[in-house]
Amino acid sequence: MPVAKVRKAVFPAAGLGTRFLPATKAQPKEMLPLVDKPIIQYGVEEALQSGISNIIIVTGRGKSAIEDHFDVSFELENLLESRSKKELLKIVRQVSDLIDISYIRQKEALGLGHAVLRAKELVGPEPFATVLADDVIDAATPCIRQLLDVYEFFGAPVLAVMEVPKEAISSYGCIDAEPVTCNGSKGQVFRIRDLVEKPKASEAPSNLAIIGRYILTPDIFDSIGSITPGAGGELQLTDALRHQLRSRPLYAVKFEGKRYDAGDKLGFLKATVEFALRRADLGADFREYLKGLTL
């Protein structure tokens, strides 16, 4: 029996972005630009390239810039058209033509699990992706597509994971898992035995950290409704997945690609430099500039 197709992706974007104050006092952290595109657009484009056609963004107070970014801008388009700025007009229209986007408000930031739960009515009774825009992933095959391949093989929820130094594991959700064969490959896919949110380094079951890409099934909503607040007094998605594990298998993919933590100042700077260096229109000049710096 074929598994249900994943058509929707949920983007939790109601967080306050306190790590980037004062820049995020009046603009969402998701709109901070990596070179010349806001962070969230990289995730939206990844979803689109993975075959997903509908985006649900969970927003909060002060996040209207996200809606404006993906909306049609009549005044700007008319101005560019009148000045024959055809290339810029094409770039602006590409943003609004990207994909179908819906919005739902999360009035209080009560955790990732709560943000996902807010999307329940828009998701409906079907599987869906969840994307944390802070995690920008550069990969030949989009990370979401890598997860979808495993979801379509097993017909079960799938999480993205990566190896991190043991001393850093307390900043992540972490899995206890065993390798399984999937589509002929070994060593990249795991069946999850347990999940722990932000364990102490000495108590972590592995160094496989959960990264902000998930393929979830609609029964996750019941699991979120069944848990109590966990780490930080919030409804943690990791705790809901652990509850879901009681009744169905869960899998993880050690994805191929490079992940940048754009929600962290140093990670954001690294991403900005490396993305700029890869640009055909900027890379050569920027590389020469960097070589000339006295470090």
Contacts in CASP RR format, 6 or more apart in sequence:
PFRMAT RR
TARGET T0000
AUTHOR 0000-0000-0000
METHOD contacts of the structure
MODEL  1
MPVAKVRKAVFPAAGLGTRFLPATKAQPKEMLPLVDKPIIQYGVEEALQS
GISNIIIVTGRGKSAIEDHFDVSFELENLLESRSKKELLKIVRQVSDLID
ISYIRQKEALGLGHAVLRAKELVGPEPFATVLADDVIDAATPCIRQLLDV
YEFFGAPVLAVMEVPKEAISSYGCIDAEPVTCNGSKGQVFRIRDLVEKPK
ASEAPSNLAIIGRYILTPDIFDSIGSITPGAGGELQLTDALRHQLRSRPL
YAVKFEGKRYDAGDKLGFLKATVEFALRRADLGADFREYLKGLTL
3 127 0 8 1.000
3 151 0 8 1.000
3 152 0 8 1.000
3 155 0 8 1.000
4 126 0 8 1.000
4 127 0 8 1.000
5 127 0 8 1.000
6 52 0 8 1.000
6 126 0 8 1.000
6 127 0 8 1.000
6 128 0 8 1.000
6 129 0 8 1.000
6 148 0 8 1.000
6 151 0 8 1.000
6 215 0 8 1.000
7 52 0 8 1.000
7 53 0 8 1.000
7 54 0 8 1.000
7 126 0 8 1.000
7 128 0 8 1.000
8 52 0 8 1.000
8 53 0 8 1.000
8 54 0 8 1.000
8 55 0 8 1.000
8 56 0 8 1.000
8 122 0 8 1.000
8 123 0 8 1.000
8 126 0 8 1.000
8 128 0 8 1.000
8 129 0 8 1.000
9 47 0 8 1.000
9 52 0 8 1.000
9 54 0 8 1.000
9 55 0 8 1.000
9 56 0 8 1.000
9 128 0 8 1.000
9 129 0 8 1.000
9 130 0 8 1.000
9 131 0 8 1.000
9 144 0 8 1.000
10 56 0 8 1.000
10 57 0 8 1.000
10 58 0 8 1.000
10 115 0 8 1.000
10 116 0 8 1.000
10 119 0 8 1.000
10 123 0 8 1.000
10 128 0 8 1.000
10 129 0 8 1.000
10 130 0 8 1.000
10 131 0 8 1.000
11 40 0 8 1.000
11 43 0 8 1.000
11 44 0 8 1.000
11 55 0 8 1.000
11 56 0 8 1.000
11 57 0 8 1.000
11 58 0 8 1.000
11 130 0 8 1.000
11 131 0 8 1.000
11 132 0 8 1.000
11 133 0 8 1.000
12 58 0 8 1.000
12 106 0 8 1.000
12 112 0 8 1.000
12 115 0 8 1.000
12 116 0 8 1.000
12 130 0 8 1.000
12 132 0 8 1.000
13 28 0 8 1.000
13 30 0 8 1.000
13 40 0 8 1.000
13 57 0 8 1.000
13 58 0 8 1.000
13 59 0 8 1.000
13 60 0 8 1.000
13 63 0 8 1.000
13 66 0 8 1.000
13 133 0 8 1.000
14 58 0 8 1.000
14 59 0 8 1.000
14 60 0 8 1.000
14 63 0 8 1.000
14 105 0 8 1.000
14 106 0 8 1.000
14 109 0 8 1.000
14 115 0 8 1.000
15 29 0 8 1.000
15 60 0 8 1.000
15 109 0 8 1.000
16 24 0 8 1.000
16 109 0 8 1.000
17 24 0 8 1.000
17 28 0 8 1.000
17 29 0 8 1.000
17 263 0 8 1.000
18 24 0 8 1.000
19 29 0 8 1.000
19 263 0 8 1.000
19 264 0 8 1.000
19 265 0 8 1.000
20 29 0 8 1.000
20 32 0 8 1.000
20 263 0 8 1.000
20 265 0 8 1.000
20 268 0 8 1.000
23 32 0 8 1.000
24 32 0 8 1.000
27 65 0 8 1.000
28 62 0 8 1.000
28 63 0 8 1.000
28 65 0 8 1.000
28 66 0 8 1.000
29 39 0 8 1.000
29 134 0 8 1.000
29 263 0 8 1.000
30 38 0 8 1.000
30 39 0 8 1.000
30 40 0 8 1.000
30 63 0 8 1.000
30 66 0 8 1.000
30 133 0 8 1.000
31 38 0 8 1.000
31 39 0 8 1.000
31 40 0 8 1.000
31 65 0 8 1.000
31 66 0 8 1.000
31 69 0 8 1.000
32 38 0 8 1.000
32 39 0 8 1.000
32 262 0 8 1.000
32 268 0 8 1.000
33 39 0 8 1.000
34 42 0 8 1.000
34 136 0 8 1.000
34 262 0 8 1.000
34 268 0 8 1.000
34 271 0 8 1.000
34 272 0 8 1.000
34 275 0 8 1.000
35 272 0 8 1.000
35 275 0 8 1.000
35 276 0 8 1.000
35 279 0 8 1.000
35 282 0 8 1.000
38 69 0 8 1.000
39 133 0 8 1.000
39 134 0 8 1.000
39 136 0 8 1.000
39 262 0 8 1.000
39 263 0 8 1.000
40 57 0 8 1.000
40 66 0 8 1.000
40 69 0 8 1.000
40 133 0 8 1.000
41 69 0 8 1.000
41 95 0 8 1.000
41 98 0 8 1.000
42 133 0 8 1.000
42 136 0 8 1.000
43 131 0 8 1.000
43 133 0 8 1.000
43 136 0 8 1.000
44 55 0 8 1.000
44 70 0 8 1.000
44 98 0 8 1.000
44 99 0 8 1.000
44 101 0 8 1.000
45 98 0 8 1.000
46 131 0 8 1.000
46 137 0 8 1.000
46 142 0 8 1.000
46 143 0 8 1.000
46 144 0 8 1.000
47 55 0 8 1.000
47 99 0 8 1.000
47 129 0 8 1.000
47 131 0 8 1.000
47 142 0 8 1.000
47 144 0 8 1.000
48 98 0 8 1.000
48 99 0 8 1.000
49 142 0 8 1.000
49 145 0 8 1.000
50 129 0 8 1.000
50 142 0 8 1.000
50 144 0 8 1.000
50 145 0 8 1.000
50 148 0 8 1.000
51 145 0 8 1.000
51 148 0 8 1.000
52 99 0 8 1.000
52 129 0 8 1.000
52 144 0 8 1.000
53 99 0 8 1.000
53 100 0 8 1.000
54 99 0 8 1.000
54 100 0 8 1.000
54 101 0 8 1.000
54 102 0 8 1.000
55 99 0 8 1.000
55 100 0 8 1.000
55 101 0 8 1.000
55 102 0 8 1.000
56 101 0 8 1.000
56 102 0 8 1.000
56 103 0 8 1.000
56 104 0 8 1.000
56 119 0 8 1.000
56 122 0 8 1.000
56 123 0 8 1.000
56 128 0 8 1.000
57 66 0 8 1.000
57 67 0 8 1.000
57 101 0 8 1.000
57 102 0 8 1.000
57 103 0 8 1.000
57 104 0 8 1.000
58 103 0 8 1.000
58 104 0 8 1.000
58 105 0 8 1.000
58 106 0 8 1.000
58 115 0 8 1.000
58 116 0 8 1.000
58 118 0 8 1.000
58 119 0 8 1.000
59 66 0 8 1.000
59 67 0 8 1.000
59 103 0 8 1.000
59 104 0 8 1.000
59 105 0 8 1.000
59 106 0 8 1.000
60 105 0 8 1.000
60 106 0 8 1.000
60 107 0 8 1.000
60 109 0 8 1.000
61 107 0 8 1.000
67 103 0 8 1.000
69 95 0 8 1.000
70 95 0 8 1.000
70 96 0 8 1.000
70 98 0 8 1.000
70 101 0 8 1.000
71 96 0 8 1.000
72 96 0 8 1.000
73 92 0 8 1.000
73 96 0 8 1.000
76 92 0 8 1.000
77 89 0 8 1.000
77 92 0 8 1.000
77 93 0 8 1.000
80 86 0 8 1.000
80 88 0 8 1.000
80 89 0 8 1.000
80 92 0 8 1.000
81 89 0 8 1.000
102 122 0 8 1.000
104 118 0 8 1.000
104 119 0 8 1.000
104 121 0 8 1.000
104 122 0 8 1.000
105 118 0 8 1.000
106 114 0 8 1.000
106 115 0 8 1.000
106 118 0 8 1.000
108 114 0 8 1.000
109 115 0 8 1.000
109 234 0 8 1.000
110 229 0 8 1.000
110 234 0 8 1.000
110 235 0 8 1.000
111 234 0 8 1.000
111 235 0 8 1.000
111 236 0 8 1.000
111 237 0 8 1.000
112 132 0 8 1.000
112 234 0 8 1.000
112 235 0 8 1.000
112 236 0 8 1.000
112 237 0 8 1.000
113 224 0 8 1.000
113 234 0 8 1.000
113 235 0 8 1.000
113 236 0 8 1.000
113 237 0 8 1.000
113 240 0 8 1.000
114 224 0 8 1.000
114 234 0 8 1.000
114 235 0 8 1.000
116 130 0 8 1.000
116 216 0 8 1.000
116 220 0 8 1.000
116 221 0 8 1.000
116 224 0 8 1.000
116 237 0 8 1.000
116 240 0 8 1.000
117 221 0 8 1.000
117 224 0 8 1.000
117 225 0 8 1.000
117 235 0 8 1.000
119 128 0 8 1.000
120 221 0 8 1.000
123 218 0 8 1.000
123 221 0 8 1.000
124 218 0 8 1.000
125 218 0 8 1.000
126 218 0 8 1.000
127 151 0 8 1.000
127 215 0 8 1.000
127 216 0 8 1.000
127 217 0 8 1.000
127 218 0 8 1.000
128 215 0 8 1.000
128 216 0 8 1.000
128 218 0 8 1.000
129 144 0 8 1.000
129 147 0 8 1.000
129 148 0 8 1.000
129 213 0 8 1.000
129 214 0 8 1.000
129 215 0 8 1.000
129 216 0 8 1.000
130 212 0 8 1.000
130 213 0 8 1.000
130 214 0 8 1.000
130 215 0 8 1.000
130 216 0 8 1.000
130 237 0 8 1.000
131 144 0 8 1.000
131 212 0 8 1.000
131 213 0 8 1.000
131 214 0 8 1.000
132 211 0 8 1.000
132 212 0 8 1.000
132 213 0 8 1.000
133 262 0 8 1.000
134 212 0 8 1.000
134 261 0 8 1.000
134 262 0 8 1.000
134 263 0 8 1.000
135 211 0 8 1.000
135 212 0 8 1.000
135 213 0 8 1.000
135 259 0 8 1.000
135 260 0 8 1.000
135 261 0 8 1.000
135 262 0 8 1.000
136 259 0 8 1.000
136 260 0 8 1.000
136 262 0 8 1.000
136 271 0 8 1.000
137 143 0 8 1.000
137 160 0 8 1.000
137 211 0 8 1.000
137 213 0 8 1.000
137 255 0 8 1.000
137 257 0 8 1.000
137 258 0 8 1.000
137 259 0 8 1.000
137 260 0 8 1.000
138 257 0 8 1.000
138 258 0 8 1.000
138 260 0 8 1.000
138 274 0 8 1.000
138 275 0 8 1.000
139 146 0 8 1.000
139 255 0 8 1.000
139 256 0 8 1.000
139 257 0 8 1.000
139 258 0 8 1.000
140 256 0 8 1.000
140 257 0 8 1.000
141 256 0 8 1.000
143 160 0 8 1.000
143 213 0 8 1.000
143 255 0 8 1.000
143 257 0 8 1.000
144 213 0 8 1.000
144 215 0 8 1.000
146 160 0 8 1.000
146 253 0 8 1.000
146 255 0 8 1.000
146 256 0 8 1.000
147 158 0 8 1.000
147 159 0 8 1.000
147 160 0 8 1.000
147 213 0 8 1.000
147 214 0 8 1.000
147 215 0 8 1.000
147 253 0 8 1.000
147 255 0 8 1.000
148 158 0 8 1.000
148 215 0 8 1.000
149 183 0 8 1.000
150 158 0 8 1.000
150 182 0 8 1.000
150 183 0 8 1.000
150 189 0 8 1.000
150 215 0 8 1.000
150 251 0 8 1.000
150 253 0 8 1.000
151 157 0 8 1.000
151 158 0 8 1.000
151 215 0 8 1.000
151 251 0 8 1.000
153 182 0 8 1.000
153 183 0 8 1.000
154 182 0 8 1.000
154 249 0 8 1.000
154 251 0 8 1.000
156 217 0 8 1.000
156 248 0 8 1.000
156 249 0 8 1.000
156 250 0 8 1.000
156 251 0 8 1.000
157 214 0 8 1.000
157 215 0 8 1.000
157 216 0 8 1.000
157 217 0 8 1.000
157 220 0 8 1.000
157 241 0 8 1.000
157 244 0 8 1.000
157 248 0 8 1.000
157 250 0 8 1.000
157 251 0 8 1.000
158 214 0 8 1.000
158 215 0 8 1.000
158 250 0 8 1.000
158 251 0 8 1.000
158 252 0 8 1.000
158 253 0 8 1.000
159 175 0 8 1.000
159 192 0 8 1.000
159 210 0 8 1.000
159 211 0 8 1.000
159 213 0 8 1.000
159 214 0 8 1.000
159 215 0 8 1.000
159 241 0 8 1.000
159 250 0 8 1.000
159 251 0 8 1.000
159 252 0 8 1.000
159 253 0 8 1.000
160 210 0 8 1.000
160 211 0 8 1.000
160 212 0 8 1.000
160 213 0 8 1.000
160 214 0 8 1.000
160 252 0 8 1.000
160 253 0 8 1.000
160 255 0 8 1.000
161 175 0 8 1.000
161 190 0 8 1.000
161 208 0 8 1.000
161 209 0 8 1.000
161 210 0 8 1.000
161 211 0 8 1.000
161 252 0 8 1.000
161 253 0 8 1.000
161 254 0 8 1.000
161 255 0 8 1.000
162 208 0 8 1.000
162 209 0 8 1.000
162 211 0 8 1.000
162 254 0 8 1.000
162 255 0 8 1.000
162 259 0 8 1.000
163 207 0 8 1.000
163 208 0 8 1.000
163 209 0 8 1.000
163 254 0 8 1.000
164 172 0 8 1.000
164 207 0 8 1.000
164 209 0 8 1.000
165 207 0 8 1.000
166 201 0 8 1.000
166 204 0 8 1.000
166 207 0 8 1.000
167 201 0 8 1.000
168 209 0 8 1.000
169 199 0 8 1.000
169 201 0 8 1.000
169 204 0 8 1.000
169 207 0 8 1.000
169 209 0 8 1.000
170 198 0 8 1.000
170 199 0 8 1.000
170 200 0 8 1.000
170 201 0 8 1.000
170 204 0 8 1.000
171 198 0 8 1.000
171 209 0 8 1.000
172 198 0 8 1.000
172 209 0 8 1.000
172 210 0 8 1.000
172 211 0 8 1.000
173 195 0 8 1.000
173 196 0 8 1.000
173 197 0 8 1.000
173 198 0 8 1.000
173 199 0 8 1.000
173 209 0 8 1.000
173 210 0 8 1.000
173 238 0 8 1.000
174 195 0 8 1.000
174 196 0 8 1.000
174 197 0 8 1.000
174 198 0 8 1.000
174 199 0 8 1.000
174 204 0 8 1.000
174 205 0 8 1.000
174 206 0 8 1.000
174 207 0 8 1.000
174 208 0 8 1.000
174 209 0 8 1.000
174 210 0 8 1.000
175 190 0 8 1.000
175 192 0 8 1.000
175 193 0 8 1.000
175 194 0 8 1.000
175 195 0 8 1.000
175 196 0 8 1.000
175 205 0 8 1.000
175 206 0 8 1.000
175 208 0 8 1.000
175 210 0 8 1.000
175 252 0 8 1.000
176 192 0 8 1.000
176 193 0 8 1.000
176 194 0 8 1.000
176 195 0 8 1.000
176 196 0 8 1.000
176 205 0 8 1.000
176 206 0 8 1.000
177 190 0 8 1.000
177 191 0 8 1.000
177 192 0 8 1.000
177 193 0 8 1.000
177 206 0 8 1.000
177 208 0 8 1.000
177 252 0 8 1.000
178 190 0 8 1.000
178 191 0 8 1.000
178 193 0 8 1.000
179 186 0 8 1.000
179 187 0 8 1.000
179 189 0 8 1.000
179 190 0 8 1.000
180 189 0 8 1.000
180 190 0 8 1.000
180 191 0 8 1.000
180 251 0 8 1.000
181 189 0 8 1.000
182 188 0 8 1.000
182 189 0 8 1.000
182 251 0 8 1.000
187 254 0 8 1.000
188 253 0 8 1.000
188 254 0 8 1.000
188 255 0 8 1.000
188 256 0 8 1.000
189 251 0 8 1.000
189 252 0 8 1.000
189 253 0 8 1.000
189 254 0 8 1.000
190 208 0 8 1.000
190 251 0 8 1.000
190 252 0 8 1.000
190 253 0 8 1.000
190 254 0 8 1.000
191 249 0 8 1.000
191 250 0 8 1.000
191 251 0 8 1.000
192 245 0 8 1.000
192 249 0 8 1.000
192 250 0 8 1.000
192 251 0 8 1.000
192 252 0 8 1.000
194 205 0 8 1.000
194 242 0 8 1.000
194 245 0 8 1.000
195 210 0 8 1.000
195 238 0 8 1.000
195 241 0 8 1.000
195 242 0 8 1.000
195 245 0 8 1.000
195 250 0 8 1.000
196 203 0 8 1.000
196 204 0 8 1.000
196 205 0 8 1.000
196 238 0 8 1.000
196 242 0 8 1.000
197 230 0 8 1.000
197 231 0 8 1.000
197 236 0 8 1.000
197 238 0 8 1.000
197 239 0 8 1.000
198 231 0 8 1.000
199 205 0 8 1.000
208 252 0 8 1.000
208 254 0 8 1.000
210 238 0 8 1.000
210 252 0 8 1.000
211 255 0 8 1.000
211 259 0 8 1.000
213 255 0 8 1.000
214 237 0 8 1.000
217 248 0 8 1.000
219 244 0 8 1.000
219 247 0 8 1.000
219 248 0 8 1.000
220 240 0 8 1.000
220 241 0 8 1.000
220 244 0 8 1.000
223 240 0 8 1.000
223 241 0 8 1.000
223 243 0 8 1.000
223 244 0 8 1.000
224 235 0 8 1.000
224 237 0 8 1.000
224 240 0 8 1.000
225 235 0 8 1.000
225 240 0 8 1.000
226 240 0 8 1.000
226 243 0 8 1.000
227 235 0 8 1.000
227 236 0 8 1.000
227 239 0 8 1.000
227 240 0 8 1.000
227 243 0 8 1.000
229 235 0 8 1.000
229 236 0 8 1.000
230 236 0 8 1.000
230 239 0 8 1.000
241 250 0 8 1.000
244 250 0 8 1.000
260 267 0 8 1.000
260 268 0 8 1.000
260 270 0 8 1.000
260 271 0 8 1.000
260 274 0 8 1.000
261 267 0 8 1.000
261 268 0 8 1.000
262 268 0 8 1.000
262 271 0 8 1.000
273 290 0 8 1.000
276 282 0 8 1.000
276 283 0 8 1.000
276 286 0 8 1.000
277 283 0 8 1.000
277 286 0 8 1.000
277 287 0 8 1.000
279 286 0 8 1.000
END
